[in-house]
Amino acid sequence: MESVIVAIDGPSGTGKSSTSKAVAAKLGLSYLDTGAQYRAITWWMLRNGVDVADPAAIAAAAGKPGIVSGTDPAAPTITVDGTDVAAPIRTQEVTSKVSAVSAVPEVRHVITELQRSIARAAREGIVVEGRDIGTTVLPDADLKVFLTASPEARAARRSGELKGKEASDLAATRQALVARDAADSGRKTSPLAKAGDAVEVDTTDLSLQQVVECVVTLVEEKR
Ligand code: C5P
């Protein structure tokens, strides 16, 4: 079968990661989590004392960390200068700073080039998930999907992922998600946006399996 490139964008908590991994595994494609890359560069900045409130300091350091993404959908990996950062990039500290770091154009340039080179190297094809994949990173993708869900559904899913959290954290999770989406949608350089030719799928009332089937069908129609 021909190589196929699938872009899956949308705000946090819409099921992008679970959907993208499952679609890639089902179709024998590679998988790239671009949010993990922005989290990794943010982790490196925090660890190396870069002032993440200072866009000039972030810009000056943007090219320094060596980020490597493993693209097997069954076991995706992310390292920075050889260190496995899969766990530390999910901390609250990184999550609260990632939008500020990812808004800096120099950061986006470095990470976008990395993403394009990974997509080019994927022989069978790749599923790439993020916020600006269909609009900026891979505008010629064979299929673009934009996932949405109600803020309540998104907060509930995210809370479920944060093990050990209490139900009372739901409101705080929702507030943090809405704030992060607003920052990601409002930035000047390649904001979170639906590409004109993307297929929008509202996942609020769908199971993961239903969303995966829907996207697999869309891919097969394109092949
Ligand atoms: O997908 P995830 O929630 O891990 O993404 C973390 C953050 O990375 C987003 O809130 C956004 O600031 C940034 N991001 C981005 N562009 C992408 C993917 C993620 O700016 N393509």
Boltz pocket constraint, residues with backbone or C-beta under 6 A from the ligand:
constraints:
  - pocket:
      binder: B
      contacts: [[A, 12], [A, 34], [A, 35], [A, 36], [A, 38], [A, 39], [A, 98], [A, 99], [A, 100], [A, 102], [A, 103], [A, 129], [A, 130], [A, 131], [A, 132], [A, 133], [A, 180], [A, 184], [A, 190]]
      max_distance: 6.0
